[in-house]
Amino acid sequence: MSNERLSRFDNLHILFWLIKDMSWCLMSKTIGTLMIAPTITIAIIILYRSREHLTSFVHNIAVFFWISANSLWMLGEMYCQDCTKTYAIWLFSAGMGVLTIYYIYLMGKSIRN
């Protein structure tokens, strides 16, 4: 896929993400819930397409965890008085863990060189 097409695809992803989060702010349960599927689906597609470039791939894994955590947190606030925040924290932590490991790897690689 060309960089231009990938960029448009990324922009579509951001549009869905913003609609989801705006719906969360407005407590529009139906729209917010419906926007989870396309937002996460596009994140997975972007993740798959970036698999050949380690830096992009690692950051897209973190974005996937971020969107998943964000969506879970939103559902908890909308449907069960914030009952999912603990689980969302685990997903946020997974994203941070992936990035931490990656940057430790880069630092080690830099020191060895």
Rosetta silent file (secondary structure, phi, psi, omega in degrees, C-alpha in Angstrom):
SEQUENCE: MSNERLSRFDNLHILFWLIKDMSWCLMSKTIGTLMIAPTITIAIIILYRSREHLTSFVHNIAVFFWISANSLWMLGEMYCQDCTKTYAIWLFSAGMGVLTIYYIYLMGKSIRN
SCORE:     score description
SCORE:     0.000 S_00000001
   1 L     0.000  135.635 -179.145    0.000    0.000    0.000 S_00000001
   2 L   -68.267  158.320  178.856    1.370    3.428   -0.897 S_00000001
   3 H   -60.518  -36.778 -179.932    2.241    5.920    1.823 S_00000001
   4 H   -65.120  -44.840  179.326   -0.536    8.232    0.603 S_00000001
   5 H   -66.514  -39.377  177.969   -3.194    5.499    0.826 S_00000001
   6 H   -64.393  -39.673  178.513   -1.871    4.402    4.228 S_00000001
   7 H   -62.946  -41.997  177.308   -1.986    8.011    5.412 S_00000001
   8 H   -64.611  -38.099  178.485   -5.635    8.332    4.311 S_00000001
   9 H   -64.454  -43.558  175.688   -6.378    5.065    6.076 S_00000001
  10 H   -59.012  -41.197 -179.835   -4.718    6.394    9.260 S_00000001
  11 H   -65.550  -37.623  175.710   -6.817    9.527    8.972 S_00000001
  12 H   -62.963  -40.028  177.312  -10.000    7.458    8.692 S_00000001
  13 H   -58.592  -45.776  179.609   -8.894    5.626   11.817 S_00000001
  14 H   -63.520  -39.570  177.908   -8.525    8.930   13.655 S_00000001
  15 H   -58.639  -49.738  178.918  -11.995   10.011   12.484 S_00000001
  16 H   -60.898  -41.497 -179.129  -13.609    6.867   13.949 S_00000001
  17 H   -62.332  -44.693  179.866  -11.590    7.260   17.137 S_00000001
  18 H   -66.541  -39.259  176.766  -12.688   10.883   17.559 S_00000001
  19 H   -61.426  -43.705  179.286  -16.344   10.020   16.906 S_00000001
  20 H   -60.277  -49.314 -177.380  -16.088    7.281   19.547 S_00000001
  21 H   -69.399  -36.009  176.130  -14.502    9.585   22.121 S_00000001
  22 H   -64.638  -40.137  177.698  -16.856   12.472   21.365 S_00000001
  23 H   -63.124  -36.046  176.970  -19.784   10.100   21.810 S_00000001
  24 H   -62.854  -47.993  179.308  -18.284    9.076   25.142 S_00000001
  25 H   -59.682  -36.777 -179.710  -18.109   12.701   26.264 S_00000001
  26 L   -86.627   -1.879 -177.048  -21.721   13.205   25.211 S_00000001
  27 L    56.268   38.312  174.561  -22.687    9.841   26.777 S_00000001
  28 L   -88.185   89.955 -171.990  -24.142    8.727   23.460 S_00000001
  29 H   -59.533  -44.939 -174.933  -24.040    5.021   24.223 S_00000001
  30 H   -63.847  -52.531 -177.766  -25.190    3.702   20.859 S_00000001
  31 H   -65.430  -45.210  179.363  -22.809    5.691   18.665 S_00000001
  32 H   -57.862  -45.818 -179.971  -19.886    5.282   21.060 S_00000001
  33 H   -65.692  -42.219  179.995  -20.378    1.530   21.275 S_00000001
  34 H   -65.163  -30.539 -177.778  -20.808    1.166   17.505 S_00000001
  35 H   -76.179  -12.871  178.744  -17.588    3.097   16.825 S_00000001
  36 H   -62.437  -47.235 -175.236  -15.490    0.613   18.812 S_00000001
  37 H   -59.295  -52.266 -179.440  -15.600   -2.036   16.067 S_00000001
  38 H   -67.583  -32.927 -179.482  -14.349    0.095   13.137 S_00000001
  39 H   -65.962  -47.177 -179.847  -11.768    1.854   15.309 S_00000001
  40 H   -71.477  -37.851  178.589  -10.236   -1.376   16.600 S_00000001
  41 H   -60.113  -46.943  179.735  -10.577   -3.111   13.222 S_00000001
  42 H   -66.205  -36.028  176.890   -8.641   -0.364   11.453 S_00000001
  43 H   -60.868  -40.144  179.114   -6.034   -0.393   14.253 S_00000001
  44 H   -67.264  -41.251  178.812   -5.522   -4.121   13.638 S_00000001
  45 H   -63.800  -44.483  178.157   -5.240   -3.587    9.876 S_00000001
  46 H   -62.436  -41.493  177.796   -2.695   -0.791   10.384 S_00000001
  47 H   -59.559  -47.435 -179.890   -0.812   -3.021   12.815 S_00000001
  48 H   -61.829  -43.456 -177.691   -0.722   -5.854   10.292 S_00000001
  49 H   -70.778  -19.551 -179.456    0.425   -3.577    7.473 S_00000001
  50 L   -95.455    4.996 -172.290    3.229   -2.134    9.585 S_00000001
  51 L   -60.212  -21.723 -178.158    4.629   -5.545   10.560 S_00000001
  52 L   -86.422   -8.405 -179.737    7.699   -5.197    8.334 S_00000001
  53 L  -119.711  102.346 -170.313    8.882   -1.995   10.031 S_00000001
  54 H   -52.446  -46.842 -177.470    9.746   -2.734   13.664 S_00000001
  55 H   -61.051  -48.823  178.790    9.441    0.833   14.987 S_00000001
  56 H   -63.456  -42.070 -178.777    6.027    1.406   13.412 S_00000001
  57 H   -60.206  -48.150 -179.595    4.861   -2.069   14.388 S_00000001
  58 H   -61.629  -44.591  179.862    5.786   -1.632   18.049 S_00000001
  59 H   -67.150  -34.687  177.356    4.120    1.778   18.224 S_00000001
  60 H   -71.126  -28.769  171.577    1.021    0.419   16.491 S_00000001
  61 H   -62.711  -45.347  179.364    0.843   -2.385   19.078 S_00000001
  62 H   -61.740  -41.241  177.743    0.836    0.316   21.761 S_00000001
  63 H   -62.729  -42.093  177.524   -1.895    2.219   19.881 S_00000001
  64 H   -58.444  -47.331  177.818   -3.963   -0.979   19.657 S_00000001
  65 H   -62.671  -39.326 -179.592   -3.682   -1.475   23.438 S_00000001
  66 H   -62.413  -49.008  179.894   -4.487    2.218   23.988 S_00000001
  67 H   -64.084  -40.207  179.025   -7.644    2.107   21.863 S_00000001
  68 H   -63.592  -45.315  178.428   -8.706   -1.166   23.448 S_00000001
  69 H   -63.187  -44.647 -179.874   -8.186    0.223   26.962 S_00000001
  70 H   -60.335  -42.101  179.983   -9.914    3.455   26.047 S_00000001
  71 H   -67.132  -42.799  178.991  -12.899    1.558   24.617 S_00000001
  72 H   -63.512  -42.540  178.257  -13.166   -0.711   27.650 S_00000001
  73 H   -62.048  -44.703  178.592  -13.012    2.278   29.989 S_00000001
  74 H   -58.067  -47.323 -179.682  -15.708    4.036   27.936 S_00000001
  75 H   -60.531  -40.518  178.240  -18.010    1.005   28.126 S_00000001
  76 H   -62.705  -42.210  178.611  -17.513    0.822   31.879 S_00000001
  77 H   -68.314  -35.995 -176.635  -18.416    4.476   32.358 S_00000001
  78 H   -78.697  -35.381 -168.713  -21.431    4.212   30.085 S_00000001
  79 H  -115.250  -19.046 -174.917  -22.914    0.920   31.221 S_00000001
  80 L  -148.768   41.715  174.933  -21.731   -0.067   34.701 S_00000001
  81 L    49.591   51.502  173.450  -20.540    2.876   36.793 S_00000001
  82 L    67.034   34.295 -176.554  -16.871    2.604   35.848 S_00000001
  83 L   -77.787   -5.633 -175.507  -16.619   -1.147   36.500 S_00000001
  84 L  -109.526    1.513 -173.821  -13.988   -1.746   33.808 S_00000001
  85 H   -59.313  -39.956  179.366  -11.316    0.779   34.774 S_00000001
  86 H   -59.446  -42.910  178.855   -9.090   -1.834   36.450 S_00000001
  87 H   -67.938  -37.559  177.982   -9.089   -3.937   33.272 S_00000001
  88 H   -62.823  -39.164  178.950   -8.440   -0.850   31.159 S_00000001
  89 H   -59.951  -38.299  177.958   -5.396   -0.045   33.292 S_00000001
  90 H   -63.302  -39.811  178.498   -3.990   -3.490   32.439 S_00000001
  91 H   -69.167  -41.950  175.554   -4.385   -2.767   28.722 S_00000001
  92 H   -59.419  -42.836 -179.980   -2.810    0.688   29.076 S_00000001
  93 H   -63.711  -37.033  177.906    0.036   -0.968   31.007 S_00000001
  94 H   -61.779  -44.073  177.080    0.506   -3.561   28.263 S_00000001
  95 H   -61.545  -44.498  177.544    0.971   -0.766   25.722 S_00000001
  96 H   -64.270  -37.379  179.103    3.447    0.989   27.994 S_00000001
  97 H   -63.364  -44.311  178.559    5.234   -2.305   28.584 S_00000001
  98 H   -59.439  -46.428 -179.620    5.657   -2.952   24.865 S_00000001
  99 H   -67.273  -39.187  179.325    7.116    0.532   24.349 S_00000001
 100 H   -61.771  -47.457  178.941    9.351    0.268   27.413 S_00000001
 101 H   -60.807  -42.631 -179.681   10.802   -3.038   26.257 S_00000001
 102 H   -62.267  -44.700 -178.082   11.328   -1.647   22.762 S_00000001
 103 H   -72.082  -30.458  172.941   13.155    1.459   23.997 S_00000001
 104 H   -65.211  -41.914  176.209   15.306   -0.603   26.365 S_00000001
 105 H   -58.138  -46.572 -179.909   16.160   -2.778   23.365 S_00000001
 106 H   -63.926  -40.477  178.465   17.120    0.331   21.345 S_00000001
 107 H   -63.368  -42.918  178.286   19.251    1.693   24.181 S_00000001
 108 H   -62.549  -41.319  178.636   21.040   -1.646   24.500 S_00000001
 109 H   -63.281  -41.504  179.404   21.608   -1.762   20.771 S_00000001
 110 H   -65.248  -41.022 -179.643   22.978    1.793   20.840 S_00000001
 111 H   -66.342  -41.101  179.461   25.337    0.997   23.722 S_00000001
 112 H   -63.727  -31.797 -179.625   26.646   -2.122   21.954 S_00000001
 113 L   -83.702    0.000    0.000   27.430   -0.063   18.849 S_00000001
